Amino acid sequence: MKPDGKLWTKDFIIVSGVNFLVTLVFYLLIVIIGVYAVGEYGATASEAGLITGLFIVGALAGRLFTGRSIESLGRKRTLFIGLILFALTTALYFIQLGIPFLMLTRFLHGAAMGMASTATGTIVAQIIPQARKGEGIGYYSMSATLATAIGPFIGLYMSSLTGMTAIFGLCLAVSFIGLAVALFLRVPESENVPEVHGKKGFSLSGIVEPRAIPIALVTMVVAFCYSGVLSFINSYSIEIDLVSAASFFFLIYSVSVLLSRPFTGRLMDVKGANAVMYPAFVLFAAGLVLLGTAQNGLMLLASGILIGLGFGNMQSCTQAVAVKLTPPHRMGLATSTFFIALDAGLGFGPFLIGFLIPYMSFSTLYLILALVVLVSALLYFSMHGKKEKAGLQVAGQ
């Protein structure tokens, strides 16, 4: 932890950059890999969906392993192992051995990302000054936000101009750039603490951080709601004939998050998480209502602004809460716990929501998800908000 309170250090910039590059590859591929599987291997729609989703399943497995082992392996060593595996598994896309091998590649690639991104999240939480934790994690999360806008754009643009070999080549080059940049990262030694991962036998605290579970559950619910936007907005835009506007939705969403994160991160540090979370619940719900009732492109894009202000800031705020509630030697588990919940909501949400689609319109779906978001505000209050309001939140206890 930096005693001088500096945030924009060389190491902070490097670890944010590495996270951006890893996340960029993820989002670049996720929008085109299903179409590739259908075109190249004749995969069915369900197989294409599985190939797309196996990456997230792998990421969950990687986070579970990393959260348990990161302190014993070392944070920087874990990052390098993850980045090396990420580059090697990216290279596997060049090997065409059918659908089963592509599925295996997706799972292993996701596991490597889960390992690398858990390490970057743990390292950045370590090097950010305690007094600027919310602001710092907000800025760090912007690296992933940028990737969510730039990755799909590059993937869709390149797929219309060139073949998948060139796309895989770009992803491999980006993976190696991330590995090279990480060579210049200096990670401070973590505090000497009693060993927490060396206990024999199974225990919940050896896999996840119990202090982070309540806020992680809130994260999972709101991520579930956002997955309905992430996965079905293209189909919805076709249904309401707003495809052109929808192509700019995630760009508008990302700009909204980028412009608000510096303010909301600082607000959390000064006023606490409640000052950010409660307005974010309302904004997210309002964005879903506006999306579900959109009649023109302006309304659709305006919903992107509100959803960015809502869910986009919830994501960084809940991550900061998970870290603040956790002692330094368990930051790895806290970060892993947070991302496991986030991935579970985003990854399994489309599968569960898919069961509802045959029975209702997309418009009705988004109105229902808006209601779920508002109910999740009560979940947040019971899990964390009332404790913070009462002044019972003590970092590291």
ROTIZA-387110 format. One record per residue (C-alpha): chain; x, y, z; residue in three letters; residue number from 1. Coordinates in Angstrom, 3 decimals. Each point is the difference from the previous one (the first is absolute). Example, Ala and Ser with C-alpha at 12.3 -4.5 7.8 and 13.67 -1.06 7.14 Angstrom:
residues 2
ATOM   mol         c1         c2         c3   type   seq
ATOM     A     12.300     -4.500      7.800    ALA     1
ATOM     A      1.370      3.440     -0.660    SER     2
***
This chain:
residues 397
ATOM   mol         c1         c2         c3   type   seq
ATOM     A      0.000      0.000      0.000    MET     1
ATOM     A      1.373      3.420     -0.942    LYS     2
ATOM     A      0.609      2.085      3.134    PRO     3
ATOM     A      0.159      3.273     -1.935    ASP     4
ATOM     A     -3.538     -0.388     -1.302    GLY     5
ATOM     A      0.999      0.139     -3.680    LYS     6
ATOM     A     -2.421     -1.786     -2.298    LEU     7
ATOM     A      1.347      0.397     -3.530    TRP     8
ATOM     A      3.253     -1.866      0.518    THR     9
ATOM     A      1.872     -1.940     -2.685    LYS    10
ATOM     A     -1.174     -3.285      1.486    ASP    11
ATOM     A     -3.651      1.106      0.123    PHE    12
ATOM     A      0.123      0.971     -3.682    ILE    13
ATOM     A      1.730     -3.249     -0.990    ILE    14
ATOM     A     -2.403     -2.306      1.834    VAL    15
ATOM     A     -3.006      1.925     -1.406    SER    16
ATOM     A      1.495     -0.274     -3.491    GLY    17
ATOM     A      0.548     -3.741      0.348    VAL    18
ATOM     A     -3.597     -0.444      1.162    ASN    19
ATOM     A     -1.188      2.013     -3.017    PHE    20
ATOM     A      1.917     -2.173     -2.465    LEU    21
ATOM     A     -1.208     -3.287      1.496    VAL    22
ATOM     A     -3.607      1.183      0.140    THR    23
ATOM     A      0.267      1.372     -3.554    LEU    24
ATOM     A      0.774     -3.472     -1.365    VAL    25
ATOM     A     -2.943     -1.449      1.939    PHE    26
ATOM     A     -2.555      2.471     -1.350    TYR    27
ATOM     A      1.482     -0.015     -3.504    LEU    28
ATOM     A     -0.515     -3.746     -0.316    LEU    29
ATOM     A     -3.291     -0.401      1.864    ILE    30
ATOM     A     -2.004      1.892     -2.628    VAL    31
ATOM     A      1.272     -2.072     -2.956    ILE    32
ATOM     A      1.017     -3.443      1.288    ILE    33
ATOM     A     -3.542     -1.398     -0.217    GLY    34
ATOM     A     -0.397      1.075     -3.622    VAL    35
ATOM     A      3.459     -1.453     -0.715    TYR    36
ATOM     A     -1.010     -3.340      1.529    ALA    37
ATOM     A     -3.110     -0.149     -2.156    VAL    38
ATOM     A      1.775      1.013     -3.196    GLY    39
ATOM     A      3.202     -2.021      0.454    GLU    40
ATOM     A     -1.254     -3.134      1.747    TYR    41
ATOM     A     -3.730     -0.006     -0.716    GLY    42
ATOM     A     -0.833      0.360      3.705    ALA    43
ATOM     A     -3.634      0.158      1.014    THR    44
ATOM     A     -1.368      3.076      1.760    ALA    45
ATOM     A      0.196     -1.755      3.377    SER    46
ATOM     A      3.586     -1.144     -0.673    GLU    47
ATOM     A      0.971      3.536     -1.020    ALA    48
ATOM     A     -1.499      1.340      3.231    GLY    49
ATOM     A      1.892     -2.599      2.005    LEU    50
ATOM     A      3.261      0.846     -1.778    ILE    51
ATOM     A     -0.548      3.663      0.839    THR    52
ATOM     A     -0.951     -0.668      3.627    GLY    53
ATOM     A      2.729     -2.530      0.791    LEU    54
ATOM     A      2.453      2.896      0.229    PHE    55
ATOM     A     -1.883      1.369      3.001    ILE    56
ATOM     A     -0.214     -3.469      1.568    VAL    57
ATOM     A      3.762     -0.260     -0.383    GLY    58
ATOM     A      0.440      3.460      1.505    ALA    59
ATOM     A     -1.994     -1.094      3.039    LEU    60
ATOM     A      2.237     -3.060      0.408    ALA    61
ATOM     A      3.107      2.150     -0.369    GLY    62
ATOM     A     -1.206      2.468      2.615    ARG    63
ATOM     A     -0.831     -2.766      2.474    LEU    64
ATOM     A      3.485     -1.455     -0.339    PHE    65
ATOM     A      1.732      3.375      0.066    THR    66
ATOM     A     -1.899      1.344      2.987    GLY    67
ATOM     A      1.147     -2.986      2.033    ARG    68
ATOM     A      3.625     -0.084     -1.173    SER    69
ATOM     A      1.022      3.563     -0.802    ILE    70
ATOM     A      1.556      0.767      3.378    GLU    71
ATOM     A      2.024     -3.218      0.075    SER    72
ATOM     A      1.153      0.374     -3.611    LEU    73
ATOM     A      0.585      3.728      0.271    GLY    74
ATOM     A     -2.025      2.708     -1.697    ARG    75
ATOM     A      2.474      0.928     -2.745    LYS    76
ATOM     A      0.867     -3.632     -0.720    ARG    77
ATOM     A     -3.694     -0.829     -0.263    THR    78
ATOM     A     -0.455      2.863     -2.465    LEU    79
ATOM     A      2.847     -1.222     -2.198    PHE    80
ATOM     A     -1.229     -3.593      0.040    ILE    81
ATOM     A     -3.454      1.226     -0.985    GLY    82
ATOM     A      1.318      2.233     -2.806    LEU    83
ATOM     A      2.249     -2.739     -1.411    ILE    84
ATOM     A     -2.892     -2.468      0.012    LEU    85
ATOM     A     -2.245      2.660     -1.534    PHE    86
ATOM     A      2.408      0.453     -2.932    ALA    87
ATOM     A      0.492     -3.751     -0.474    LEU    88
ATOM     A     -3.725     -0.740      0.027    THR    89
ATOM     A     -0.608      2.861     -2.452    THR    90
ATOM     A      2.355     -1.811     -2.387    ALA    91
ATOM     A     -2.223     -3.103      0.204    LEU    92
ATOM     A     -2.636      1.749     -2.132    TYR    93
ATOM     A      2.253     -0.542     -3.025    PHE    94
ATOM     A     -0.321     -3.789      0.435    ILE    95
ATOM     A     -3.158     -1.249     -1.701    GLN    96
ATOM     A     -0.953     -3.399      1.426    LEU    97
ATOM     A     -3.748      0.339      0.134    GLY    98
ATOM     A     -2.631      1.229      2.443    ILE    99
ATOM     A      1.183     -1.971      3.088    PRO   100
ATOM     A      3.504      1.468     -0.272    PHE   101
ATOM     A     -1.410      3.509     -0.465    LEU   102
ATOM     A     -2.091     -0.514      3.129    MET   103
ATOM     A      3.093     -1.108      1.915    LEU   104
ATOM     A      1.896      3.017     -1.301    THR   105
ATOM     A     -2.738      2.358      1.163    ARG   106
ATOM     A     -0.047     -1.542      3.474    PHE   107
ATOM     A      3.801      0.136      0.400    LEU   108
ATOM     A      0.155      3.528     -1.414    HIS   109
ATOM     A     -2.643      1.115      2.493    GLY   110
ATOM     A      1.836     -1.678      2.893    ALA   111
ATOM     A      3.190      1.846     -0.938    ALA   112
ATOM     A     -1.857      3.307     -0.115    MET   113
ATOM     A     -1.610     -0.734      3.359    GLY   114
ATOM     A      3.436     -0.581      1.479    MET   115
ATOM     A      1.571      3.106     -1.555    ALA   116
ATOM     A     -2.868      2.385      0.739    SER   117
ATOM     A     -0.332     -1.170      3.602    THR   118
ATOM     A      3.715      0.695      0.409    ALA   119
ATOM     A     -0.271      3.487     -1.517    THR   120
ATOM     A     -3.013      0.796      2.183    GLY   121
ATOM     A      1.851     -1.146      3.117    THR   122
ATOM     A      3.182      1.868     -0.889    ILE   123
ATOM     A     -1.812      3.255     -0.755    VAL   124
ATOM     A     -1.881     -0.205      3.308    ALA   125
ATOM     A      3.375     -0.383      1.720    GLN   126
ATOM     A      1.713      2.982     -1.624    ILE   127
ATOM     A     -2.917      2.470      0.295    ILE   128
ATOM     A      0.182      2.154      3.158    PRO   129
ATOM     A     -2.676     -0.971      2.528    GLN   130
ATOM     A     -1.459      3.523      0.098    ALA   131
ATOM     A     -0.503     -0.052     -3.797    ARG   132
ATOM     A     -1.184     -3.581     -0.394    LYS   133
ATOM     A     -3.364      0.830     -1.539    GLY   134
ATOM     A      1.444      2.583     -2.384    GLU   135
ATOM     A      2.903     -2.253     -0.960    GLY   136
ATOM     A     -2.086     -3.079     -0.709    ILE   137
ATOM     A     -2.390      2.201     -1.952    GLY   138
ATOM     A      2.839      1.123     -2.276    TYR   139
ATOM     A      1.373     -3.544     -0.221    TYR   140
ATOM     A     -3.433     -1.347     -0.998    SER   141
ATOM     A     -0.035      2.496     -2.856    MET   142
ATOM     A      2.606     -2.192     -1.710    SER   143
ATOM     A     -2.579     -2.776     -0.290    ALA   144
ATOM     A     -2.698      2.500     -0.973    THR   145
ATOM     A      2.114      1.208     -2.920    LEU   146
ATOM     A      0.523     -3.598     -1.063    ALA   147
ATOM     A     -3.748     -0.661     -0.029    THR   148
ATOM     A     -0.412      2.764     -2.584    ALA   149
ATOM     A      3.166     -0.422     -2.089    ILE   150
ATOM     A      0.136     -3.827     -0.039    GLY   151
ATOM     A     -3.401     -0.669     -1.617    PRO   152
ATOM     A      0.545      2.866     -2.439    PHE   153
ATOM     A      3.350     -1.433     -1.188    ILE   154
ATOM     A     -1.386     -3.529     -0.153    GLY   155
ATOM     A     -3.041      0.908     -2.079    LEU   156
ATOM     A      1.965      2.398     -2.216    TYR   157
ATOM     A      2.784     -2.492     -0.749    MET   158
ATOM     A     -2.430     -2.861     -0.591    SER   159
ATOM     A     -1.598      2.021     -2.781    SER   160
ATOM     A      3.356      0.657     -1.685    LEU   161
ATOM     A      2.242     -2.983      0.644    THR   162
ATOM     A      0.093     -3.615      1.092    GLY   163
ATOM     A      0.250     -1.506      3.467    MET   164
ATOM     A      3.697     -0.796     -0.427    THR   165
ATOM     A      0.823      3.719      0.042    ALA   166
ATOM     A     -2.302      0.528      2.991    ILE   167
ATOM     A      1.633     -2.830      1.947    PHE   168
ATOM     A      3.384      1.456     -0.944    GLY   169
ATOM     A     -0.963      3.385      1.427    LEU   170
ATOM     A     -1.241     -1.627      3.217    CYS   171
ATOM     A      3.281     -1.904      0.336    LEU   172
ATOM     A      2.022      3.182     -0.550    ALA   173
ATOM     A     -2.047      1.872      2.612    VAL   174
ATOM     A      0.521     -2.882      2.462    SER   175
ATOM     A      3.767      0.155     -0.384    PHE   176
ATOM     A     -0.025      3.798      0.302    ILE   177
ATOM     A     -1.804     -0.378      3.334    GLY   178
ATOM     A      2.644     -2.484      1.153    LEU   179
ATOM     A      2.819      2.318     -1.092    ALA   180
ATOM     A     -1.516      3.028      1.740    VAL   181
ATOM     A     -0.391     -1.985      3.232    ALA   182
ATOM     A      3.767     -0.549      0.119    LEU   183
ATOM     A      0.355      3.619      1.167    PHE   184
ATOM     A     -2.475     -0.415      2.871    LEU   185
ATOM     A      1.290      0.170      3.564    ARG   186
ATOM     A     -2.252     -1.599      2.606    VAL   187
ATOM     A      0.712      0.835      3.664    PRO   188
ATOM     A      0.366     -2.882      2.396    GLU   189
ATOM     A     -3.256     -0.727      1.808    SER   190
ATOM     A     -0.100      0.344      3.740    GLU   191
ATOM     A      1.234     -2.920      2.105    ASN   192
ATOM     A     -3.104     -1.700      1.291    VAL   193
ATOM     A     -0.990     -3.431      1.247    PRO   194
ATOM     A     -0.309     -2.488     -2.853    GLU   195
ATOM     A     -3.599     -0.285     -1.090    VAL   196
ATOM     A      0.251     -2.304     -2.996    HIS   197
ATOM     A      2.094     -2.742      1.438    GLY   198
ATOM     A     -2.679     -1.639      2.080    LYS   199
ATOM     A     -0.704     -3.558     -0.954    LYS   200
ATOM     A     -3.461     -1.099     -0.952    GLY   201
ATOM     A     -2.865      1.871     -1.570    PHE   202
ATOM     A     -1.291      3.249      1.443    SER   203
ATOM     A     -2.154      2.737     -1.475    LEU   204
ATOM     A      2.459      2.675      1.135    SER   205
ATOM     A      2.720     -1.704     -2.025    GLY   206
ATOM     A     -1.937      0.538     -3.242    ILE   207
ATOM     A     -1.841      3.303      0.516    VAL   208
ATOM     A      0.254      2.908      2.408    GLU   209
ATOM     A     -3.010     -0.157      2.390    PRO   210
ATOM     A      0.100      3.773      0.641    ARG   211
ATOM     A     -0.443      0.627     -3.737    ALA   212
ATOM     A     -2.880     -2.446     -0.540    ILE   213
ATOM     A     -2.870      2.401      0.902    PRO   214
ATOM     A      1.091      2.726     -2.431    ILE   215
ATOM     A      0.874     -2.692     -2.566    ALA   216
ATOM     A     -3.601     -1.270      0.123    LEU   217
ATOM     A     -1.234      3.511     -0.790    VAL   218
ATOM     A      2.498      0.145     -2.869    THR   219
ATOM     A     -1.287     -3.311     -1.383    MET   220
ATOM     A     -3.629      1.177     -0.039    VAL   221
ATOM     A      0.686      3.302     -1.771    VAL   222
ATOM     A      2.377     -1.744     -2.428    ALA   223
ATOM     A     -2.790     -2.469     -0.756    PHE   224
ATOM     A     -2.227      2.956     -0.929    CYS   225
ATOM     A      2.713      1.575     -2.156    TYR   226
ATOM     A      0.547     -3.303     -1.827    SER   227
ATOM     A     -3.471      0.439     -1.443    GLY   228
ATOM     A      1.246      3.168     -1.680    VAL   229
ATOM     A      3.382     -1.395     -1.010    LEU   230
ATOM     A     -1.392     -3.143     -1.612    SER   231
ATOM     A     -3.346      0.990     -1.476    PHE   232
ATOM     A      0.196      3.644     -1.051    ILE   233
ATOM     A      0.916     -0.972     -3.565    ASN   234
ATOM     A     -3.069     -2.240     -0.306    SER   235
ATOM     A     -2.126      2.680      1.658    TYR   236
ATOM     A      1.260      2.722     -2.356    SER   237
ATOM     A     -0.954     -2.167     -2.995    ILE   238
ATOM     A     -3.458     -0.492      1.488    GLU   239
ATOM     A     -0.573      3.760      0.394    ILE   240
ATOM     A      1.930      0.972     -3.164    ASP   241
ATOM     A      2.734      1.997      1.759    LEU   242
ATOM     A      3.050     -1.970     -1.104    VAL   243
ATOM     A      2.023      3.071     -1.004    SER   244
ATOM     A     -0.480      1.677      3.372    ALA   245
ATOM     A      0.738     -3.243      1.846    ALA   246
ATOM     A      3.420     -0.222     -1.652    SER   247
ATOM     A      0.986      3.090      2.017    PHE   248
ATOM     A     -1.603     -1.140      3.266    PHE   249
ATOM     A      3.092     -1.417      1.695    PHE   250
ATOM     A      2.143      2.900     -1.192    LEU   251
ATOM     A     -2.425      2.432      1.667    ILE   252
ATOM     A     -0.116     -2.255      3.060    TYR   253
ATOM     A      3.797      0.018      0.264    SER   254
ATOM     A      0.283      3.774     -0.409    VAL   255
ATOM     A     -2.591      0.432      2.752    SER   256
ATOM     A      2.014     -2.212      2.337    VAL   257
ATOM     A      3.332      1.605     -0.888    LEU   258
ATOM     A     -1.245      3.525      0.637    LEU   259
ATOM     A     -1.689     -0.856      3.303    SER   260
ATOM     A      2.536     -2.382      1.600    ARG   261
ATOM     A      2.434      2.696      1.229    PRO   262
ATOM     A     -2.852      1.814      1.764    PHE   263
ATOM     A     -1.725     -3.062      1.431    THR   264
ATOM     A      3.256     -1.578      1.183    GLY   265
ATOM     A      0.928      3.114      1.928    ARG   266
ATOM     A     -3.560      0.312      1.318    LEU   267
ATOM     A      0.230     -3.517      1.412    MET   268
ATOM     A      3.254      0.775      1.796    ASP   269
ATOM     A     -1.434      3.177      1.545    VAL   270
ATOM     A     -3.647     -0.930      0.634    LYS   271
ATOM     A      0.044     -3.803     -0.025    GLY   272
ATOM     A     -1.406     -2.666     -2.324    ALA   273
ATOM     A     -3.648      0.819      0.757    ASN   274
ATOM     A      0.355      3.425     -1.627    ALA   275
ATOM     A      0.844     -1.743     -3.280    VAL   276
ATOM     A     -1.993     -3.222      0.194    MET   277
ATOM     A     -3.511      1.250      0.758    TYR   278
ATOM     A     -0.083      2.541     -2.880    PRO   279
ATOM     A      1.575     -2.660     -2.240    ALA   280
ATOM     A     -2.842     -2.433      0.694    PHE   281
ATOM     A     -2.531      2.640     -1.038    VAL   282
ATOM     A      1.961      0.992     -3.119    LEU   283
ATOM     A      0.475     -3.610     -1.082    PHE   284
ATOM     A     -3.704     -0.768      0.430    ALA   285
ATOM     A     -0.959      3.194     -1.842    ALA   286
ATOM     A      2.335     -0.941     -2.840    GLY   287
ATOM     A     -1.636     -3.420     -0.335    LEU   288
ATOM     A     -3.467      1.576     -0.031    VAL   289
ATOM     A      1.088      2.454     -2.690    LEU   290
ATOM     A      1.546     -2.844     -1.993    LEU   291
ATOM     A     -3.148     -2.095      0.280    GLY   292
ATOM     A     -2.181      2.870     -1.215    THR   293
ATOM     A      2.375      1.390     -2.652    ALA   294
ATOM     A     -1.781      1.222     -3.110    GLN   295
ATOM     A      2.912      1.705     -1.726    ASN   296
ATOM     A      3.778     -0.003     -0.088    GLY   297
ATOM     A      0.305      2.946      2.383    LEU   298
ATOM     A     -1.889     -1.850      2.735    MET   299
ATOM     A      2.102     -3.118     -0.564    LEU   300
ATOM     A      3.277      1.901      0.327    LEU   301
ATOM     A     -1.286      1.976      2.990    ALA   302
ATOM     A     -0.644     -3.320      1.722    SER   303
ATOM     A      3.666     -0.843     -0.612    GLY   304
ATOM     A      1.008      3.145      1.893    ILE   305
ATOM     A     -2.197     -0.862      2.981    LEU   306
ATOM     A      1.075     -3.649      0.081    ILE   307
ATOM     A      3.645      1.117     -0.130    GLY   308
ATOM     A     -0.544      2.378      2.920    LEU   309
ATOM     A     -1.809     -2.781      1.848    GLY   310
ATOM     A      1.535     -3.415     -0.576    PHE   311
ATOM     A      3.348      1.373     -1.174    GLY   312
ATOM     A      0.597      1.755      3.305    ASN   313
ATOM     A     -1.486     -2.810      2.098    MET   314
ATOM     A      2.663     -2.294     -1.400    GLN   315
ATOM     A      2.955      2.052      1.207    SER   316
ATOM     A     -1.700      0.983      3.262    CYS   317
ATOM     A     -0.792     -3.568      1.060    THR   318
ATOM     A      3.535     -1.090     -0.862    GLN   319
ATOM     A      1.381      2.779      2.191    ALA   320
ATOM     A     -2.318     -1.039      2.844    VAL   321
ATOM     A      1.163     -3.628     -0.267    ALA   322
ATOM     A      3.626      1.095      0.285    VAL   323
ATOM     A     -0.584      2.520      2.795    LYS   324
ATOM     A     -1.726     -2.593      2.153    LEU   325
ATOM     A      2.947     -2.376     -0.288    THR   326
ATOM     A      3.403     -0.134      1.739    PRO   327
ATOM     A      2.981      0.420     -2.363    PRO   328
ATOM     A      1.089     -3.642      0.037    HIS   329
ATOM     A     -3.431     -1.108     -1.289    ARG   330
ATOM     A     -0.370      2.566     -2.796    MET   331
ATOM     A      0.587     -2.763     -2.541    GLY   332
ATOM     A     -2.949     -1.999      1.279    LEU   333
ATOM     A     -2.170      3.121      0.254    ALA   334
ATOM     A      0.787      0.990     -3.592    THR   335
ATOM     A     -0.616     -3.565     -1.167    SER   336
ATOM     A     -3.303     -0.146      1.894    THR   337
ATOM     A     -1.168      3.249     -1.600    PHE   338
ATOM     A      0.848     -1.103     -3.538    PHE   339
ATOM     A     -1.489     -3.465      0.507    ILE   340
ATOM     A     -3.303      1.679      0.846    ALA   341
ATOM     A      0.310      2.421     -2.915    LEU   342
ATOM     A      0.818     -2.793     -2.457    ASP   343
ATOM     A     -2.811     -2.187      1.359    ALA   344
ATOM     A     -2.546      2.761     -0.528    GLY   345
ATOM     A      1.245      0.914     -3.481    LEU   346
ATOM     A      0.678     -3.586     -1.062    GLY   347
ATOM     A     -3.036     -1.890      1.244    PHE   348
ATOM     A     -2.430      2.915     -0.345    GLY   349
ATOM     A     -0.572     -0.421     -3.762    PRO   350
ATOM     A     -0.584     -3.741      0.470    PHE   351
ATOM     A     -2.657      0.587      2.678    LEU   352
ATOM     A     -1.567      2.997     -1.709    ILE   353
ATOM     A     -0.149     -2.031     -3.199    GLY   354
ATOM     A     -2.714     -2.137      1.577    PHE   355
ATOM     A     -2.195      3.105      0.352    LEU   356
ATOM     A      0.396      1.317     -3.545    ILE   357
ATOM     A     -2.586     -2.348     -1.620    PRO   358
ATOM     A     -2.645      1.181      2.465    TYR   359
ATOM     A      0.408      3.781     -0.170    MET   360
ATOM     A      1.238      2.839     -2.155    SER   361
ATOM     A      3.421      1.547      0.500    PHE   362
ATOM     A     -1.757      3.180      1.088    SER   363
ATOM     A     -1.761     -1.861      2.817    THR   364
ATOM     A      3.248     -1.733      0.914    LEU   365
ATOM     A      1.822      3.296      0.551    TYR   366
ATOM     A     -2.843      1.364      2.111    LEU   367
ATOM     A      0.163     -3.115      2.187    ILE   368
ATOM     A      3.785      0.321      0.304    LEU   369
ATOM     A     -0.484      3.639      1.076    ALA   370
ATOM     A     -2.200     -1.244      2.832    LEU   371
ATOM     A      2.649     -2.569      0.960    VAL   372
ATOM     A      2.592      2.793      0.185    VAL   373
ATOM     A     -2.182      1.993      2.395    LEU   374
ATOM     A     -0.567     -3.079      2.170    VAL   375
ATOM     A      3.758     -0.595      0.028    SER   376
ATOM     A      0.362      3.416      1.654    ALA   377
ATOM     A     -1.758     -1.546      3.005    LEU   378
ATOM     A      2.451     -2.901     -0.181    LEU   379
ATOM     A      2.877      2.484      0.051    TYR   380
ATOM     A     -1.512      1.806      2.995    PHE   381
ATOM     A     -0.304     -3.211      2.003    SER   382
ATOM     A      3.406     -1.355     -1.051    MET   383
ATOM     A      2.131      3.115      0.331    HIS   384
ATOM     A     -1.779      3.356     -0.188    GLY   385
ATOM     A     -1.432      0.034      3.518    LYS   386
ATOM     A      3.363     -0.970      1.497    LYS   387
ATOM     A      1.773      2.825     -1.783    GLU   388
ATOM     A     -2.693      2.457      0.998    LYS   389
ATOM     A      0.431     -1.048      3.614    ALA   390
ATOM     A      3.744      0.520     -0.290    GLY   391
ATOM     A      0.828     -3.679      0.509    LEU   392
ATOM     A      2.123     -0.448     -3.108    GLN   393
ATOM     A      3.601     -0.537      1.143    VAL   394
ATOM     A      2.544     -0.957     -2.631    ALA   395
ATOM     A      2.157     -2.960      0.814    GLY   396
ATOM     A     -1.982     -1.449      2.845    GLN   397
***
